[in-house]
Amino acid sequence: MVFFVYRSVYQGPSGRLVRHLPDATVLGWFQRVWDEASAGDAAEWIERELGASVYGLASIFEAGLPAPRTLAELHRMLEEHLYVELELRVDEHSVRVLTDDDEVMLAYFFVEDHVVAAEPDRWAYLLHDGWELPAVPAGAGGGTPFTPPGPTWTATSAPPGGEGRRTRSC
C-alpha cells in the first residue's frame, strides 16, 4: 500500500489530506493511473482520485509521455516534467515534493507503507486522520492522549457586543 499526503493550508484545520492507495509501490501507483490521468483533464482527474487539487501534480500527466517502466525512468520524468517550485526528492520508496502556489508553501508525498511501519513515531502526526493531536504511539508512552506540559489558552465565543475573551485551562 502507498500513502498519499498533501500538506496545505487549504486542507482544513489539520492542514493535510491523507489517502491510502491500493498500490504496492509508488511506481505502481503512477503506472496504474497513468493512462487514465493522461487521457483528459489531468487536474480534474487528480482531484477525483486523491481528493484535492494538488498543485503542480497534473503537469506530469499532461506532458504527453508514456507511462514509466522503471523507478529510474519515473525519477527522470518527474525531474524533467513535474511542475515544482522548490524541491523534488525521489527514492526507491517515495516521491516527496516541496513547492508553493505563489501564495503559500505546500508539500505532497507518496510513500510506501512499509517505510511508515519502520518509523511509526516519525509518521504518527502526518498520517493521523483528523485535526486533533494523535495519541502518543505505544512505544513512546502507551497510547495515551496528548497532555500539554503547561497551561494553555482557549479562545471562547465573543460575548454580545464585546471582544472575545480567553480562558486559561490545563
C-alpha positions as a Markdown table, in Angstrom:
| # | Residue | x | y | z |
|---|---|---|---|---|
| 1 | Met | 0.0 | 0.0 | 0.0 |
| 2 | Val | 1.0 | 3.6 | -0.6 |
| 3 | Phe | 0.2 | 6.7 | 1.4 |
| 4 | Phe | -0.5 | 10.0 | -0.3 |
| 5 | Val | -0.2 | 13.0 | 2.0 |
| 6 | Tyr | -0.9 | 16.6 | 0.9 |
| 7 | Arg | 0.2 | 19.4 | 3.2 |
| 8 | Ser | -1.6 | 22.6 | 2.5 |
| 9 | Val | -3.4 | 25.4 | 4.5 |
| 10 | Tyr | -6.3 | 24.8 | 2.1 |
| 11 | Gln | -6.8 | 21.3 | 3.7 |
| 12 | Gly | -8.8 | 22.4 | 6.7 |
| 13 | Pro | -7.7 | 22.6 | 10.4 |
| 14 | Ser | -5.1 | 19.9 | 10.2 |
| 15 | Gly | -3.5 | 21.4 | 7.0 |
| 16 | Arg | -3.2 | 17.9 | 5.5 |
| 17 | Leu | -5.1 | 15.4 | 3.4 |
| 18 | Val | -4.2 | 11.7 | 3.8 |
| 19 | Arg | -5.2 | 8.9 | 1.4 |
| 20 | His | -4.2 | 5.2 | 1.5 |
| 21 | Leu | -3.8 | 4.0 | -2.1 |
| 22 | Pro | -4.1 | 0.3 | -3.0 |
| 23 | Asp | -0.8 | 0.0 | -4.9 |
| 24 | Ala | 2.2 | -1.9 | -3.6 |
| 25 | Thr | 4.7 | 0.7 | -4.7 |
| 26 | Val | 4.9 | 4.4 | -5.6 |
| 27 | Leu | 6.0 | 3.4 | -9.1 |
| 28 | Gly | 3.0 | 1.0 | -9.2 |
| 29 | Trp | 0.6 | 3.9 | -8.5 |
| 30 | Phe | 2.0 | 6.0 | -11.3 |
| 31 | Gln | 1.9 | 3.1 | -13.7 |
| 32 | Arg | -1.7 | 2.2 | -12.7 |
| 33 | Val | -3.2 | 5.7 | -13.1 |
| 34 | Trp | -1.0 | 7.0 | -16.0 |
| 35 | Asp | -3.3 | 6.3 | -18.9 |
| 36 | Glu | -6.5 | 7.4 | -17.2 |
| 37 | Ala | -4.9 | 10.6 | -15.7 |
| 38 | Ser | -3.3 | 11.5 | -19.1 |
| 39 | Ala | -6.4 | 10.9 | -21.1 |
| 40 | Gly | -8.3 | 14.1 | -20.3 |
| 41 | Asp | -8.2 | 16.9 | -17.8 |
| 42 | Ala | -5.4 | 15.7 | -15.5 |
| 43 | Ala | -6.1 | 18.3 | -12.8 |
| 44 | Glu | -9.8 | 17.3 | -12.6 |
| 45 | Trp | -8.8 | 13.6 | -12.6 |
| 46 | Ile | -6.3 | 14.1 | -9.7 |
| 47 | Glu | -9.0 | 15.9 | -7.7 |
| 48 | Arg | -11.3 | 13.0 | -8.1 |
| 49 | Glu | -8.6 | 10.3 | -7.4 |
| 50 | Leu | -6.8 | 12.0 | -4.5 |
| 51 | Gly | -9.5 | 14.2 | -3.1 |
| 52 | Ala | -7.8 | 17.6 | -3.6 |
| 53 | Ser | -6.4 | 19.8 | -6.3 |
| 54 | Val | -2.8 | 19.0 | -5.8 |
| 55 | Tyr | -0.8 | 22.0 | -7.1 |
| 56 | Gly | 1.6 | 21.1 | -9.9 |
| 57 | Leu | 0.9 | 17.3 | -10.0 |
| 58 | Ala | -1.1 | 17.4 | -13.2 |
| 59 | Ser | 1.9 | 18.6 | -15.2 |
| 60 | Ile | 3.5 | 15.1 | -15.3 |
| 61 | Phe | 0.4 | 13.6 | -16.8 |
| 62 | Glu | -0.1 | 16.5 | -19.3 |
| 63 | Ala | 3.4 | 16.1 | -20.7 |
| 64 | Gly | 2.3 | 13.5 | -23.3 |
| 65 | Leu | 4.7 | 10.8 | -22.1 |
| 66 | Pro | 4.3 | 7.1 | -22.0 |
| 67 | Ala | 3.9 | 5.5 | -18.5 |
| 68 | Pro | 7.2 | 5.0 | -16.7 |
| 69 | Arg | 8.5 | 1.4 | -16.8 |
| 70 | Thr | 11.1 | 1.7 | -14.0 |
| 71 | Leu | 11.7 | 3.9 | -11.0 |
| 72 | Ala | 14.7 | 5.4 | -12.7 |
| 73 | Glu | 12.5 | 6.4 | -15.6 |
| 74 | Leu | 9.9 | 7.8 | -13.3 |
| 75 | His | 12.5 | 9.8 | -11.5 |
| 76 | Arg | 13.9 | 11.3 | -14.8 |
| 77 | Met | 10.4 | 12.1 | -16.0 |
| 78 | Leu | 9.5 | 13.8 | -12.7 |
| 79 | Glu | 12.7 | 15.8 | -12.8 |
| 80 | Glu | 12.1 | 17.0 | -16.3 |
| 81 | His | 8.3 | 17.5 | -16.4 |
| 82 | Leu | 6.8 | 17.8 | -12.9 |
| 83 | Tyr | 6.0 | 21.4 | -12.0 |
| 84 | Val | 7.9 | 22.0 | -8.8 |
| 85 | Glu | 8.9 | 25.4 | -7.4 |
| 86 | Leu | 11.3 | 24.3 | -4.7 |
| 87 | Glu | 12.4 | 20.7 | -4.2 |
| 88 | Leu | 11.7 | 17.2 | -5.6 |
| 89 | Arg | 13.1 | 14.1 | -3.9 |
| 90 | Val | 12.6 | 10.6 | -5.3 |
| 91 | Asp | 14.0 | 7.4 | -3.8 |
| 92 | Glu | 13.1 | 3.8 | -4.1 |
| 93 | His | 10.1 | 4.1 | -1.7 |
| 94 | Ser | 8.9 | 7.7 | -2.0 |
| 95 | Val | 8.3 | 10.8 | -4.0 |
| 96 | Arg | 8.4 | 14.0 | -2.0 |
| 97 | Val | 7.6 | 17.5 | -3.3 |
| 98 | Leu | 8.0 | 20.9 | -1.7 |
| 99 | Thr | 6.5 | 23.7 | -3.7 |
| 100 | Asp | 4.3 | 26.8 | -3.5 |
| 101 | Asp | 1.4 | 28.2 | -5.4 |
| 102 | Asp | 2.8 | 31.8 | -5.3 |
| 103 | Glu | 0.7 | 32.3 | -2.1 |
| 104 | Val | 1.6 | 29.6 | 0.4 |
| 105 | Met | 4.1 | 26.7 | 0.8 |
| 106 | Leu | 2.8 | 23.2 | 0.3 |
| 107 | Ala | 4.1 | 19.7 | 0.1 |
| 108 | Tyr | 3.0 | 16.3 | -1.0 |
| 109 | Phe | 4.3 | 12.8 | -0.5 |
| 110 | Phe | 3.8 | 9.4 | -2.0 |
| 111 | Val | 5.3 | 6.9 | 0.5 |
| 112 | Glu | 5.1 | 3.2 | 0.7 |
| 113 | Asp | 3.5 | 1.9 | 3.9 |
| 114 | His | 6.5 | -0.3 | 5.0 |
| 115 | Val | 8.5 | 2.9 | 5.3 |
| 116 | Val | 5.8 | 4.2 | 7.7 |
| 117 | Ala | 5.7 | 0.9 | 9.6 |
| 118 | Ala | 9.5 | 1.1 | 10.1 |
| 119 | Glu | 9.3 | 4.5 | 11.7 |
| 120 | Pro | 5.8 | 4.9 | 13.2 |
| 121 | Asp | 6.7 | 7.7 | 15.6 |
| 122 | Arg | 8.1 | 9.8 | 12.8 |
| 123 | Trp | 4.9 | 9.5 | 10.7 |
| 124 | Ala | 2.3 | 9.5 | 13.6 |
| 125 | Tyr | 1.1 | 13.1 | 13.2 |
| 126 | Leu | 1.5 | 13.3 | 9.5 |
| 127 | Leu | -0.7 | 10.3 | 8.8 |
| 128 | His | -3.2 | 10.9 | 11.7 |
| 129 | Asp | -6.7 | 11.0 | 10.4 |
| 130 | Gly | -8.3 | 14.2 | 11.8 |
| 131 | Trp | -7.3 | 17.5 | 13.2 |
| 132 | Glu | -6.9 | 16.6 | 16.8 |
| 133 | Leu | -3.4 | 15.6 | 18.1 |
| 134 | Pro | -2.9 | 11.9 | 17.9 |
| 135 | Ala | -2.4 | 9.6 | 20.9 |
| 136 | Val | 1.2 | 9.1 | 21.8 |
| 137 | Pro | 2.5 | 6.0 | 20.0 |
| 138 | Ala | 2.6 | 2.9 | 22.2 |
| 139 | Gly | 6.4 | 2.7 | 22.2 |
| 140 | Ala | 6.6 | 6.3 | 23.4 |
| 141 | Gly | 4.2 | 6.4 | 26.3 |
| 142 | Gly | 1.5 | 3.8 | 26.0 |
| 143 | Gly | -1.1 | 5.2 | 23.5 |
| 144 | Thr | -2.4 | 8.0 | 25.8 |
| 145 | Pro | -3.9 | 11.3 | 24.6 |
| 146 | Phe | -1.6 | 14.3 | 24.4 |
| 147 | Thr | -1.4 | 16.3 | 27.6 |
| 148 | Pro | 0.2 | 19.7 | 27.3 |
| 149 | Pro | 3.2 | 20.2 | 29.6 |
| 150 | Gly | 1.9 | 23.6 | 30.9 |
| 151 | Pro | -1.2 | 25.8 | 30.9 |
| 152 | Thr | -2.8 | 26.6 | 27.5 |
| 153 | Trp | -5.1 | 29.3 | 26.4 |
| 154 | Thr | -8.5 | 28.5 | 24.9 |
| 155 | Ala | -10.5 | 31.1 | 22.9 |
| 156 | Thr | -14.1 | 31.4 | 23.8 |
| 157 | Ser | -17.1 | 32.9 | 22.0 |
| 158 | Ala | -17.3 | 36.6 | 21.9 |
| 159 | Pro | -19.8 | 38.0 | 24.4 |
| 160 | Pro | -22.6 | 40.0 | 22.8 |
| 161 | Gly | -21.4 | 43.4 | 21.8 |
| 162 | Gly | -17.8 | 42.9 | 23.0 |
| 163 | Glu | -14.5 | 41.4 | 22.4 |
| 164 | Gly | -13.8 | 37.7 | 22.8 |
| 165 | Arg | -12.1 | 36.6 | 26.0 |
| 166 | Arg | -9.6 | 33.9 | 26.7 |
| 167 | Thr | -9.8 | 31.5 | 29.5 |
| 168 | Arg | -7.0 | 29.5 | 31.0 |
| 169 | Ser | -7.2 | 25.7 | 31.1 |
| 170 | Cys | -4.9 | 22.8 | 31.7 |
